[in-house]
Amino acid sequence: MKQLALDIGIATGPSFDAFFAGPNEAALRHLQVWVGGAGAPALHSPVPTYLWGEGGSGKTHLLESVRVALREQGASVGWLHAGLLEPPEFDERWGAVLLDDVHLYTAVQQHAAFNWFVNAQTLQRGVVAAGALPPADLPLREDLRTRLGWGLVFHIVGLDDDGKKQALQNAARERGLQLATDVPAYLLTHFERDMSSLMALLDRLDRFSMEQKRAVTLPLLRQMLTHTDPAVPEGKN
């Protein structure tokens, strides 16, 4: 069945609490300790951390959670992603450097990433990076590739279907949302399966259920789809 890509609005901001770790518990705990919080002292070790895994596995969510946590501590960060075609110069006020989708970097971005990395290390600032490939396989200049791989490396594994269902149920409970047990399976069958899209759809369902003052059931989901776009076909039950 062809899965539907819907205009499902903007998801709530990323956070560690909103990340369902599943098989990625070690990476989550490391980053939580690294940024500190909940009364725990921040580690902020200059030893770099690299996260790798397929698209939709949660790497960017974890990076953004680091950025949010550091900003809550009053720290600014350097953020370089593949869409930033003209990266700025390194800023000594940055408390950390975050590099996303490094496997897609252009020559200009690689030059900036290397410069940021070296300056961060010199000033004992942290570096957290993410890409789709393990360090040894990254199509990057050698000096950058080797630096990304010499610290802590975590393979971020995408959730299986049971994990995604559990993540949706957990996220619903955090929102105080009553989610019928058959809704997660329906979402996985009929819509985009990456967690970013699923969580954004859950946010949309949350808002719609509040407007309707009803629990989230399959009939309510179908009503929301019709209300959003009458041309969107319904999937099979």
C-alpha angles and dihedrals in degrees: 000000000000110000119228124240106206134188092247101168130236120323123226116272118284121258139161090249090058093052114097100209103195105160091357097072094120093055093046093049092047093053093045090053091044094057095036122208138148089069094307118125115252115249098200089174115188089224103110123241122211125193121194135179145110123304114283094024093115105261095129091044089057093047091050090047088056090050092049092048093049093047090052086058090053096255125134120216139201111240121193122179134164093263093059099091097177108038117199124240118274112278117215089211091068114109092201143359121235120194119190130190092005091170088070098050119131122222089265092051092046090053091051093045091052091048091048091047095051093046092047091051092047091053093042093246123149127255123202117179138175137197143157095251137052113262095259091057099046114123092227138119109284098245092054095042094052093047091053089054103046097076132052114325124195127187106219108211121204116240120258119232094272090050092050091050090050091047091053092048092048092048090049092052091050088056092048087245122152106221120189111235094240095053098080092052090049092051092051091050099046109029143044107303103211113110094238092060093041093052092047089052089050089054089052091049090049092055093044094049090052091051091049094038090226137120117256107266132152092263090053091048091052090047090052092051091050090046091050099043122356089198094062108105121226120241127230118280 
